[in-house]
Amino acid sequence: MYKPGDVVLAKIQFTDTFEIKIRPALVLFEEYGNVTVAGITSNTEMKGISLTKKDGAVKDCVIKLNYIFTISESMIYKQLFHLSREKKIAVFDNLHEKLGKLIE
């Protein structure tokens, strides 16, 4: 069972191909064995929430909140680390801002 804020290593399908690779992802929530995650990239030029070695990442990277999808819990290999409360609040605030446009 994975918790919101866990950074995991999982099988991730890329949006521009059918290729599946093992990549880090942020767990947003889990229900009935389905885990909704946000992709993480090492391309620090991309827009998103930054993660550093201080946060627990192997190298500097970015949580891509424009790349959210659901995977089976069986596609997760392991938990890498858990976000600090500060980073979880930054993710929540950013998602709240994006989703708030639904009711505008």
DRENPA-3360 file (N, C-alpha, C; in nm, 2 decimals, always signed):
BEGIN
1 = MYKPGDVV = +0.09/-0.12/+0.00/+0.00/+0.00/+0.00/+0.09/+0.12/+0.00 ~ +0.06/+0.21/-0.09/+0.14/+0.33/-0.11/+0.06/+0.45/-0.06 ~ +0.13/+0.55/-0.01/+0.06/+0.67/+0.05/+0.09/+0.79/-0.04 ~ -0.01/+0.89/-0.03/+0.02/+1.02/-0.10/+0.15/+1.08/-0.05 ~ +0.23/+1.12/-0.15/+0.36/+1.18/-0.11/+0.48/+1.08/-0.13 ~ +0.45/+0.95/-0.15/+0.55/+0.86/-0.18/+0.61/+0.88/-0.32 ~ +0.74/+0.88/-0.33/+0.80/+0.88/-0.46/+0.84/+0.73/-0.49 ~ +0.79/+0.68/-0.60/+0.81/+0.54/-0.62/+0.88/+0.52/-0.76;
9 = LAKIQFTD = +0.94/+0.40/-0.78/+1.00/+0.36/-0.90/+0.89/+0.26/-0.97 ~ +0.85/+0.30/-1.09/+0.74/+0.23/-1.15/+0.75/+0.22/-1.30 ~ +0.68/+0.13/-1.36/+0.67/+0.12/-1.51/+0.57/+0.23/-1.55 ~ +0.63/+0.32/-1.64/+0.56/+0.43/-1.69/+0.55/+0.43/-1.84 ~ +0.43/+0.46/-1.90/+0.42/+0.47/-2.04/+0.43/+0.61/-2.08 ~ +0.51/+0.64/-2.18/+0.53/+0.77/-2.23/+0.41/+0.82/-2.32 ~ +0.38/+0.95/-2.32/+0.27/+1.00/-2.39/+0.28/+1.00/-2.54 ~ +0.40/+1.00/-2.59/+0.43/+1.01/-2.73/+0.46/+0.88/-2.80;
17 = TFEIKIRP = +0.47/+0.77/-2.72/+0.49/+0.64/-2.78/+0.42/+0.54/-2.70 ~ +0.43/+0.41/-2.74/+0.37/+0.30/-2.66/+0.48/+0.24/-2.57 ~ +0.60/+0.30/-2.57/+0.71/+0.25/-2.49/+0.69/+0.27/-2.34 ~ +0.73/+0.16/-2.27/+0.72/+0.17/-2.12/+0.86/+0.16/-2.06 ~ +0.89/+0.25/-1.97/+1.02/+0.25/-1.90/+1.00/+0.25/-1.75 ~ +1.10/+0.22/-1.68/+1.10/+0.23/-1.54/+1.14/+0.37/-1.50 ~ +1.05/+0.44/-1.43/+1.08/+0.58/-1.40/+1.03/+0.61/-1.26 ~ +1.07/+0.72/-1.20/+1.01/+0.77/-1.07/+0.88/+0.84/-1.10;
25 = ALVLFEEY = +0.79/+0.83/-1.00/+0.66/+0.89/-1.00/+0.62/+0.93/-0.86 ~ +0.54/+1.03/-0.85/+0.48/+1.07/-0.72/+0.34/+1.01/-0.70 ~ +0.32/+0.94/-0.59/+0.19/+0.89/-0.56/+0.10/+1.00/-0.51 ~ -0.01/+1.02/-0.58/-0.11/+1.12/-0.54/-0.22/+1.06/-0.46 ~ -0.27/+0.94/-0.50/-0.36/+0.86/-0.42/-0.37/+0.72/-0.47 ~ -0.43/+0.63/-0.39/-0.44/+0.49/-0.43/-0.58/+0.45/-0.39 ~ -0.65/+0.37/-0.48/-0.78/+0.32/-0.45/-0.79/+0.18/-0.52 ~ -0.83/+0.08/-0.45/-0.85/-0.05/-0.50/-0.74/-0.11/-0.59;
33 = GNVTVAGI = -0.62/-0.08/-0.55/-0.50/-0.14/-0.62/-0.46/-0.05/-0.74 ~ -0.54/+0.06/-0.77/-0.50/+0.15/-0.87/-0.43/+0.27/-0.81 ~ -0.32/+0.31/-0.86/-0.24/+0.42/-0.80/-0.23/+0.54/-0.90 ~ -0.28/+0.65/-0.86/-0.28/+0.77/-0.95/-0.15/+0.84/-0.91 ~ -0.07/+0.87/-1.01/+0.07/+0.92/-0.99/+0.09/+1.04/-1.09 ~ +0.19/+1.12/-1.05/+0.24/+1.23/-1.14/+0.39/+1.19/-1.18 ~ +0.42/+1.21/-1.31/+0.55/+1.17/-1.36/+0.66/+1.26/-1.30 ~ +0.78/+1.21/-1.30/+0.89/+1.29/-1.25/+1.00/+1.28/-1.36;
41 = TSNTEMKG = +1.06/+1.40/-1.40/+1.16/+1.40/-1.50/+1.29/+1.46/-1.44 ~ +1.40/+1.42/-1.50/+1.53/+1.48/-1.46/+1.56/+1.60/-1.55 ~ +1.47/+1.63/-1.64/+1.49/+1.75/-1.72/+1.44/+1.87/-1.64 ~ +1.53/+1.94/-1.57/+1.50/+2.05/-1.48/+1.46/+2.17/-1.55 ~ +1.46/+2.17/-1.68/+1.41/+2.29/-1.76/+1.25/+2.28/-1.77 ~ +1.19/+2.17/-1.74/+1.05/+2.15/-1.75/+0.98/+2.22/-1.63 ~ +0.85/+2.26/-1.66/+0.77/+2.33/-1.55/+0.72/+2.22/-1.45 ~ +0.72/+2.26/-1.33/+0.67/+2.17/-1.22/+0.73/+2.20/-1.09;
49 = ISLTKKDG = +0.72/+2.10/-1.00/+0.77/+2.12/-0.86/+0.91/+2.06/-0.86 ~ +1.01/+2.13/-0.82/+1.14/+2.08/-0.82/+1.17/+1.99/-0.70 ~ +1.25/+1.89/-0.72/+1.30/+1.80/-0.62/+1.45/+1.80/-0.63 ~ +1.52/+1.80/-0.51/+1.66/+1.80/-0.51/+1.71/+1.68/-0.43 ~ +1.84/+1.66/-0.42/+1.90/+1.56/-0.34/+1.86/+1.58/-0.19 ~ +1.85/+1.70/-0.15/+1.81/+1.73/-0.01/+1.67/+1.68/+0.02 ~ +1.58/+1.67/-0.09/+1.44/+1.62/-0.07/+1.44/+1.47/-0.07 ~ +1.55/+1.41/-0.12/+1.56/+1.26/-0.12/+1.58/+1.20/-0.26;
57 = AVKDCVIK = +1.58/+1.29/-0.36/+1.60/+1.25/-0.50/+1.75/+1.21/-0.52 ~ +1.77/+1.12/-0.62/+1.90/+1.08/-0.66/+1.97/+1.19/-0.72 ~ +1.90/+1.27/-0.80/+1.95/+1.39/-0.87/+1.84/+1.49/-0.88 ~ +1.87/+1.61/-0.91/+1.77/+1.72/-0.93/+1.67/+1.68/-1.03 ~ +1.54/+1.70/-1.01/+1.44/+1.66/-1.10/+1.31/+1.74/-1.08 ~ +1.21/+1.72/-1.15/+1.09/+1.80/-1.15/+0.96/+1.70/-1.15 ~ +0.87/+1.73/-1.06/+0.74/+1.66/-1.06/+0.66/+1.73/-1.17 ~ +0.61/+1.65/-1.26/+0.53/+1.71/-1.38/+0.38/+1.69/-1.35;
65 = LNYIFTIS = +0.32/+1.80/-1.30/+0.18/+1.79/-1.26/+0.09/+1.80/-1.39 ~ +0.15/+1.81/-1.50/+0.07/+1.80/-1.63/+0.07/+1.66/-1.68 ~ +0.13/+1.57/-1.61/+0.15/+1.43/-1.66/+0.10/+1.34/-1.54 ~ -0.03/+1.33/-1.53/-0.09/+1.25/-1.42/-0.17/+1.13/-1.49 ~ -0.15/+1.01/-1.43/-0.21/+0.89/-1.49/-0.23/+0.79/-1.38 ~ -0.30/+0.68/-1.41/-0.32/+0.58/-1.31/-0.25/+0.45/-1.36 ~ -0.18/+0.38/-1.27/-0.12/+0.26/-1.29/-0.16/+0.15/-1.19 ~ -0.14/+0.03/-1.22/-0.17/-0.08/-1.12/-0.06/-0.08/-1.02;
73 = ESMIYKQL = -0.10/-0.11/-0.90/+0.00/-0.12/-0.79/+0.11/-0.22/-0.82 ~ +0.08/-0.32/-0.90/+0.17/-0.42/-0.94/+0.28/-0.36/-1.03 ~ +0.26/-0.24/-1.09/+0.36/-0.18/-1.18/+0.47/-0.10/-1.10 ~ +0.45/-0.10/-0.97/+0.54/-0.03/-0.88/+0.65/-0.12/-0.83 ~ +0.77/-0.09/-0.85/+0.88/-0.18/-0.80/+0.92/-0.15/-0.65 ~ +0.92/-0.02/-0.62/+0.96/+0.01/-0.48/+0.94/+0.16/-0.45 ~ +0.93/+0.19/-0.32/+0.93/+0.33/-0.27/+1.07/+0.38/-0.26 ~ +1.09/+0.50/-0.31/+1.22/+0.56/-0.31/+1.24/+0.65/-0.19;
81 = FHLSREKK = +1.14/+0.74/-0.17/+1.14/+0.83/-0.05/+1.00/+0.89/-0.04 ~ +0.98/+0.97/+0.07/+0.85/+1.03/+0.09/+0.88/+1.19/+0.09 ~ +0.79/+1.26/+0.03/+0.80/+1.41/+0.02/+0.78/+1.47/+0.16 ~ +0.85/+1.58/+0.18/+0.83/+1.66/+0.30/+0.69/+1.72/+0.30 ~ +0.65/+1.76/+0.41/+0.52/+1.83/+0.42/+0.52/+1.95/+0.33 ~ +0.63/+2.03/+0.33/+0.64/+2.15/+0.25/+0.62/+2.12/+0.10 ~ +0.68/+2.01/+0.05/+0.67/+1.97/-0.09/+0.53/+1.92/-0.12 ~ +0.47/+1.85/-0.03/+0.33/+1.80/-0.05/+0.24/+1.92/-0.06;
89 = IAVFDNLH = +0.26/+2.02/+0.02/+0.17/+2.14/+0.02/+0.19/+2.21/-0.12 ~ +0.32/+2.22/-0.17/+0.34/+2.28/-0.30/+0.27/+2.20/-0.41 ~ +0.27/+2.07/-0.40/+0.20/+1.99/-0.50/+0.05/+2.02/-0.49 ~ +0.00/+2.01/-0.37/-0.15/+2.04/-0.35/-0.19/+2.17/-0.40 ~ -0.11/+2.28/-0.37/-0.14/+2.41/-0.41/-0.14/+2.42/-0.56 ~ -0.04/+2.36/-0.63/-0.03/+2.37/-0.77/-0.15/+2.29/-0.84 ~ -0.19/+2.18/-0.79/-0.30/+2.10/-0.84/-0.43/+2.18/-0.82 ~ -0.44/+2.24/-0.70/-0.56/+2.31/-0.66/-0.58/+2.43/-0.76;
97 = EKLGKLIE = -0.47/+2.49/-0.80/-0.48/+2.61/-0.89/-0.52/+2.56/-1.03 ~ -0.46/+2.44/-1.07/-0.50/+2.39/-1.21/-0.64/+2.34/-1.21 ~ -0.69/+2.27/-1.11/-0.82/+2.22/-1.10/-0.93/+2.32/-1.08 ~ -0.89/+2.43/-1.01/-0.98/+2.54/-0.99/-1.04/+2.60/-1.11 ~ -0.97/+2.58/-1.23/-1.02/+2.63/-1.35/-1.14/+2.56/-1.40 ~ -1.17/+2.44/-1.34/-1.29/+2.37/-1.38/-1.42/+2.45/-1.34 ~ -1.41/+2.53/-1.24/-1.53/+2.60/-1.19/-1.53/+2.74/-1.23 ~ -1.44/+2.79/-1.31/-1.44/+2.93/-1.35/-1.55/+2.96/-1.45;
% end
